[in-house]
């Protein structure tokens, strides 16, 4: 794929627009930020690793000196820190909020709300950011771009095991968290016209998140992913496309072929019933209520 030609054909200048990106220093986030810099956006990088974020920022400024960029440290596993960052951003102009951060193969630990850390980082904290920054996004008729995953197909929502802690399998714990994020947001934005939503997925690509297999086979998996799957530079285009394409409430945007290869394409989401979507949304709202009224009110 000719990336620069794709950018000319499928994007527009973002001068005067502010884009907030979580996980901005990661494998996909850093590539996305470079594209945003080329499009002249004002970029606000959010990442848990401030040192890495600074390195990414400095490299971008070296290559693209006119880049308008700032960064903040955010720990999506620390609810009070997420609240403080949201409070800092609330008075600012935000045109796009990109929910890109994620964790996968980490030791599971229970947080303040009683849910595991994978569920909290991938779902709860991102949902809180969206709800808290909604008034800010309304002012600009902004857009939320949520990075989801084909792993959301690995299970259905279970009211008796909301965060899949009882399941234990990392792929399903992760997939369930992404499933909750995508369908909670789909229901939240179902009848809204003042703020838009795009659910996107990058397919499969080689990033630090995919570097989690046993050392005996990890080298082989890394080699195969590098050969078979699109490069992160290409995968990140699926996220960028979410800023510019209109994605419906029952749709998502990702690689055209098998959800892995090809240019960003919109397709239908058909794997969740209306009942499951409503269960997820009700759960999300209940968690948000407890989070704001109890945990963060202390």
HELIX and SHEET records of a PDB file:
HELIX    1   1 UNK A    3  UNK A   10  1                                   8    
HELIX    2   2 UNK A   27  UNK A   38  1                                  12    
HELIX    3   3 UNK A   50  UNK A   63  1                                  14    
HELIX    4   4 UNK A   79  UNK A   90  1                                  12    
HELIX    5   5 UNK A  117  UNK A  119  1                                   3    
HELIX    6   6 UNK A  120  UNK A  124  3                                   5    
HELIX    7   7 UNK A  125  UNK A  139  1                                  15    
HELIX    8   8 UNK A  150  UNK A  154  5                                   5    
HELIX    9   9 UNK A  170  UNK A  188  1                                  19    
HELIX   10  10 UNK A  208  UNK A  210  5                                   3    
HELIX   11  11 UNK A  215  UNK A  228  1                                  14    
HELIX   12  12 UNK A  232  UNK A  244  1                                  13    
HELIX   13  13 UNK A  274  UNK A  290  1                                  17    
HELIX   14  14 UNK A  291  UNK A  295  3                                   5    
SHEET    1   A 6 UNK A  68  UNK A  73  0                                        
SHEET    2   A 6 UNK A  42  UNK A  47  1                                        
SHEET    3   A 6 UNK A  18  UNK A  22  1                                        
SHEET    4   A 6 UNK A  96  UNK A  99  1                                        
SHEET    5   A 6 UNK A 143  UNK A 147  1                                        
SHEET    6   A 6 UNK A 196  UNK A 200  1                                        
SHEET    1   B 2 UNK A 251  UNK A 257  0                                        
SHEET    2   B 2 UNK A 261  UNK A 268 -1                                        
END                                                                             
